[in-house]
Each structure stands twice: as C-alpha cells, then as structure tokens.
Amino acid sequence: MRPIPDLQCYLITGHGSTEHVVDVARKAVAGGARMVQVRSKPISARDLHALTEAVARAVGDTAHVLVDDRVDIALALRRRGLPVHGVHVGQDDLHVRDIRALLGEDALIGLTTGTRELVEQANEFADAIDYIGAGPFRPTPTKDSGRTPLGIEGYRELVRLSRVPVVAIGDVTADDAQSLAATGVAGLAVVRGLMDADDPTAYARRLLTGFEAGSR
C-alpha cells in the first residue's frame, strides 16, 4: 500500500551547492512542504546520488523525497534504506509500468504532462502513477518543455480530464497559489520561488495559506 502524498507545496530543487539545496529543503519542509523532488541539471549520476542522499537524510522522515528521472538512483538509495520515496519522470524516460515493477507498490511515481493528449495517455496507466505534473503554467527559464503555457484556465480542463491528482508547475509563485488552487489542482510545484527566497519557510507558509484559501 503506497502513501497518499500531500502535494500542496512541492519543492523542486535547483542549482546550488549541496549545502544550499539541503538548507532550502529543510526550511521549506519546516514551512509545510511535504514533497521534495531532487533535480539539478546538468549533473552527473554520482553527484545526483550524493545530493539526493543528503536531502533524504535531512528531510526524508518528514517529507516525501523523489528523484528526478533517475530510477537507478532511487533504487540504489532505497536499497540502502534511505528515505527516498520514488521518482518523477518525463515523457522520454522509462515507462511508468516498468518503473512501478522496479520500485514496488510502496513507491511514489509522478509523470510530466501538460496537454490534453498527454493527460489522456497518462489516464491509460493511472493505476501505475500517483499524480501528474502539468505545465508550464507560464514560460520559465528553468526548463523549456516546448509546450504552450496553460495559464489558469488551462488547468480546469486538465483537472477534469485527469484520473489522478494534478500538480501545476512552470514559474508558479506564492502569488498564484489561490487562483491555481481554485482550478482544482492538488498542488503547486515551485523551483525558483523557494530556492531563491530569503526565507523559504515563510514562503512555503504563504504559498500554503493561499492554496488553502483557493481550495475553499
């Protein structure tokens, strides 16, 4: 039986030293973030392994820690008993059914989407995934997906269509939290807002306050 993730405030790590990434993760989790996806591109497999281990040791007992793309790293760390809870993968990564077979039923698996067609495809194996990331919300410098930004209204359709929870991503800020929550998304994935915040704890709390207000 796999856990039901709290997706409302979802940190995706960005560039920076291991110390900085771990510090932001700790502070964001202190503010209520319960999902931390370890992502740092470009980075070697060995460096991503070390970074994920450091983050997992710091916050893995409080938040769910996922590895971006690298199922092998998640497997290696889980085998050693580290609190790494799964992966988030893209359209060109290993198929989610194969990932589920490798990681087991207790792992969390997220999949990147962002169009009606991709959500419909994800629905075909909704039993193998726990949520989808959908974006971009607006153009973002951290990742060029090549997809048209969804804006607020784009999420309403995808939420209605999806058989699993939807997380909004793509230059999402705390100022967007209330309006995005009102579309029915299950959570907000944030990179720069939290990574660059002077006070990630306060930022996470502000995002959650806005999300809760929009969900009423």
NORQUI-V718722 format. One record per residue. N is the residue number from 1. RES is the residue in one letter. SS is DSSP state (helix for helix, strand for strand, loop for the rest). D_LAST is the distance of its C-alpha to the last C-alpha in whole Angstrom. Layout:
n=N res=RES ss=SS d_last=D_LAST
n=N res=RES ss=SS d_last=D_LAST
This chain:
n=1 res=M ss=loop d_last=29
n=2 res=R ss=loop d_last=27
n=3 res=P ss=loop d_last=24
n=4 res=I ss=loop d_last=21
n=5 res=P ss=loop d_last=20
n=6 res=D ss=loop d_last=17
n=7 res=L ss=loop d_last=16
n=8 res=Q ss=loop d_last=14
n=9 res=C ss=strand d_last=16
n=10 res=Y ss=strand d_last=20
n=11 res=L ss=strand d_last=23
n=12 res=I ss=strand d_last=26
n=13 res=T ss=loop d_last=29
n=14 res=G ss=loop d_last=31
n=15 res=H ss=loop d_last=35
n=16 res=G ss=loop d_last=36
n=17 res=S ss=loop d_last=38
n=18 res=T ss=helix d_last=38
n=19 res=E ss=helix d_last=37
n=20 res=H ss=helix d_last=35
n=21 res=V ss=helix d_last=33
n=22 res=V ss=helix d_last=33
n=23 res=D ss=helix d_last=32
n=24 res=V ss=helix d_last=29
n=25 res=A ss=helix d_last=28
n=26 res=R ss=helix d_last=28
n=27 res=K ss=helix d_last=26
n=28 res=A ss=helix d_last=23
n=29 res=V ss=helix d_last=23
n=30 res=A ss=helix d_last=24
n=31 res=G ss=loop d_last=21
n=32 res=G ss=loop d_last=18
n=33 res=A ss=loop d_last=19
n=34 res=R ss=loop d_last=20
n=35 res=M ss=strand d_last=22
n=36 res=V ss=strand d_last=25
n=37 res=Q ss=strand d_last=27
n=38 res=V ss=strand d_last=30
n=39 res=R ss=loop d_last=32
n=40 res=S ss=loop d_last=35
n=41 res=K ss=loop d_last=37
n=42 res=P ss=loop d_last=40
n=43 res=I ss=loop d_last=40
n=44 res=S ss=loop d_last=43
n=45 res=A ss=helix d_last=42
n=46 res=R ss=helix d_last=44
n=47 res=D ss=helix d_last=42
n=48 res=L ss=helix d_last=38
n=49 res=H ss=helix d_last=39
n=50 res=A ss=helix d_last=40
n=51 res=L ss=helix d_last=37
n=52 res=T ss=helix d_last=35
n=53 res=E ss=helix d_last=37
n=54 res=A ss=helix d_last=36
n=55 res=V ss=helix d_last=33
n=56 res=A ss=helix d_last=32
n=57 res=R ss=helix d_last=35
n=58 res=A ss=helix d_last=33
n=59 res=V ss=helix d_last=29
n=60 res=G ss=loop d_last=29
n=61 res=D ss=loop d_last=29
n=62 res=T ss=loop d_last=26
n=63 res=A ss=loop d_last=24
n=64 res=H ss=strand d_last=25
n=65 res=V ss=strand d_last=28
n=66 res=L ss=strand d_last=29
n=67 res=V ss=strand d_last=32
n=68 res=D ss=strand d_last=31
n=69 res=D ss=loop d_last=34
n=70 res=R ss=loop d_last=36
n=71 res=V ss=helix d_last=36
n=72 res=D ss=helix d_last=40
n=73 res=I ss=helix d_last=39
n=74 res=A ss=helix d_last=36
n=75 res=L ss=helix d_last=38
n=76 res=A ss=helix d_last=41
n=77 res=L ss=helix d_last=39
n=78 res=R ss=helix d_last=37
n=79 res=R ss=helix d_last=41
n=80 res=R ss=loop d_last=41
n=81 res=G ss=loop d_last=39
n=82 res=L ss=loop d_last=36
n=83 res=P ss=loop d_last=33
n=84 res=V ss=loop d_last=32
n=85 res=H ss=loop d_last=29
n=86 res=G ss=strand d_last=30
n=87 res=V ss=strand d_last=30
n=88 res=H ss=strand d_last=28
n=89 res=V ss=strand d_last=31
n=90 res=G ss=loop d_last=31
n=91 res=Q ss=loop d_last=33
n=92 res=D ss=loop d_last=36
n=93 res=D ss=loop d_last=36
n=94 res=L ss=loop d_last=37
n=95 res=H ss=loop d_last=36
n=96 res=V ss=helix d_last=33
n=97 res=R ss=helix d_last=35
n=98 res=D ss=helix d_last=38
n=99 res=I ss=helix d_last=35
n=100 res=R ss=helix d_last=34
n=101 res=A ss=helix d_last=37
n=102 res=L ss=helix d_last=38
n=103 res=L ss=helix d_last=35
n=104 res=G ss=loop d_last=35
n=105 res=E ss=loop d_last=32
n=106 res=D ss=loop d_last=31
n=107 res=A ss=loop d_last=30
n=108 res=L ss=strand d_last=27
n=109 res=I ss=strand d_last=27
n=110 res=G ss=strand d_last=25
n=111 res=L ss=strand d_last=27
n=112 res=T ss=strand d_last=27
n=113 res=T ss=strand d_last=26
n=114 res=G ss=loop d_last=25
n=115 res=T ss=loop d_last=26
n=116 res=R ss=helix d_last=26
n=117 res=E ss=helix d_last=29
n=118 res=L ss=helix d_last=29
n=119 res=V ss=helix d_last=25
n=120 res=E ss=helix d_last=28
n=121 res=Q ss=helix d_last=30
n=122 res=A ss=helix d_last=28
n=123 res=N ss=helix d_last=27
n=124 res=E ss=loop d_last=30
n=125 res=F ss=loop d_last=30
n=126 res=A ss=helix d_last=27
n=127 res=D ss=helix d_last=28
n=128 res=A ss=helix d_last=30
n=129 res=I ss=loop d_last=27
n=130 res=D ss=loop d_last=23
n=131 res=Y ss=strand d_last=21
n=132 res=I ss=strand d_last=22
n=133 res=G ss=strand d_last=22
n=134 res=A ss=strand d_last=22
n=135 res=G ss=strand d_last=23
n=136 res=P ss=loop d_last=24
n=137 res=F ss=loop d_last=21
n=138 res=R ss=loop d_last=24
n=139 res=P ss=loop d_last=28
n=140 res=T ss=loop d_last=28
n=141 res=P ss=loop d_last=32
n=142 res=T ss=loop d_last=31
n=143 res=K ss=loop d_last=31
n=144 res=D ss=loop d_last=33
n=145 res=S ss=loop d_last=31
n=146 res=G ss=loop d_last=33
n=147 res=R ss=loop d_last=30
n=148 res=T ss=loop d_last=29
n=149 res=P ss=loop d_last=26
n=150 res=L ss=loop d_last=22
n=151 res=G ss=helix d_last=21
n=152 res=I ss=helix d_last=17
n=153 res=E ss=helix d_last=18
n=154 res=G ss=helix d_last=20
n=155 res=Y ss=helix d_last=17
n=156 res=R ss=helix d_last=16
n=157 res=E ss=helix d_last=19
n=158 res=L ss=helix d_last=20
n=159 res=V ss=helix d_last=16
n=160 res=R ss=helix d_last=18
n=161 res=L ss=helix d_last=21
n=162 res=S ss=loop d_last=21
n=163 res=R ss=loop d_last=21
n=164 res=V ss=loop d_last=20
n=165 res=P ss=strand d_last=17
n=166 res=V ss=strand d_last=17
n=167 res=V ss=strand d_last=17
n=168 res=A ss=strand d_last=18
n=169 res=I ss=strand d_last=21
n=170 res=G ss=loop d_last=23
n=171 res=D ss=loop d_last=24
n=172 res=V ss=loop d_last=20
n=173 res=T ss=loop d_last=19
n=174 res=A ss=helix d_last=17
n=175 res=D ss=helix d_last=17
n=176 res=D ss=helix d_last=15
n=177 res=A ss=helix d_last=13
n=178 res=Q ss=helix d_last=10
n=179 res=S ss=helix d_last=11
n=180 res=L ss=helix d_last=12
n=181 res=A ss=helix d_last=9
n=182 res=A ss=loop d_last=8
n=183 res=T ss=loop d_last=11
n=184 res=G ss=loop d_last=10
n=185 res=V ss=loop d_last=13
n=186 res=A ss=loop d_last=13
n=187 res=G ss=strand d_last=14
n=188 res=L ss=strand d_last=16
n=189 res=A ss=strand d_last=20
n=190 res=V ss=strand d_last=22
n=191 res=V ss=loop d_last=25
n=192 res=R ss=helix d_last=27
n=193 res=G ss=helix d_last=24
n=194 res=L ss=helix d_last=24
n=195 res=M ss=helix d_last=28
n=196 res=D ss=loop d_last=29
n=197 res=A ss=loop d_last=27
n=198 res=D ss=loop d_last=29
n=199 res=D ss=loop d_last=27
n=200 res=P ss=helix d_last=25
n=201 res=T ss=helix d_last=23
n=202 res=A ss=helix d_last=22
n=203 res=Y ss=helix d_last=21
n=204 res=A ss=helix d_last=19
n=205 res=R ss=helix d_last=17
n=206 res=R ss=helix d_last=16
n=207 res=L ss=helix d_last=15
n=208 res=L ss=helix d_last=13
n=209 res=T ss=helix d_last=11
n=210 res=G ss=helix d_last=10
n=211 res=F ss=helix d_last=9
n=212 res=E ss=helix d_last=7
n=213 res=A ss=helix d_last=6
n=214 res=G ss=helix d_last=6
n=215 res=S ss=helix d_last=4
n=216 res=R ss=loop d_last=0
